[in-house]
């Protein structure tokens, strides 16, 4: 799966979970979205795992600071398949 496909699928998740319908940029983070609070983070990561049929470790979840980190982890997980 290429970067554009990952971002397109993530866009749907961000819209569904956080109500954000803008572009998924590398600098998108909780600091830029009021709806991306601690509960939003949990819901977002659960939805990402379901959307991409992957599983993040606790350590991976703790390192996520923004969209770029999520994309990196998705790409890493997809590469294992």
N, C-alpha and C positions, 0 to 999 in steps of 0.2 A: 504494500500500500504506500502510495507516495504522500508527500507532505500536504499537497492540496486536498487529497481525499480525506486525510486525517482531519484537517481543519474544517472541511465541509461537514463531516459527521459530528465533530466537536461543536460546531456552530449550533446544530440542532439541540444538542444536550444543554449547552449554555442557555439557549432560549427557553427550553422546557423547564430547567431547574432554577435558573437565576433571572429569567425574564430579560436576558440580554440578547439582542438580535443584531449586534454589530459584528465587525470582522474579528476573527480570532488572531490577534497579533502576538508577537513574542513578549511584548511588554504589558499585556493584559494581566492584571493581578487584583487581589482583594482590595488594594489601595485605590483602585480605579472604579470599583463597583460596590455600591452600598449593600447590594443583595448578597455579595460574596463574603459573608461573615462565617463564623465557625460552624454553624449548622449548615449553611450553604456549602461550605467546603466538604463536609461529610456527605451531604446529598449529591453534590457534584461528582465526587470520586466514586460513589456507589453507582451512579448512573453511567459514568464513563466505563467502569468495569463491565457493566451489563451491555452497553452499546458495542464494545469492542471484544467481548467475551475473553477478558483478561482478568488477572488478579494482582493487585498491588500488595506488597508486604507492608507491615506497619512502618518499617524504616523508610520505604519509598514514599509512603503517604506523608510522613513527617517532613521529608525534604522538599515537598511541593510548595513553591512560593508563588507560582503563577502559571499561565497557560504554556509557556515554553517548557517548563518542567513536566507538565502533563504530556505534551507532545513527545518529548524525549522518552518518557517511560512507555508510552504507547508504541513508539517505533521500536524500542528495545524489546518489548514483549512480543510484538508482531514478528520480529526477527527470529525469535525462538521457535516459532511454529514451523 
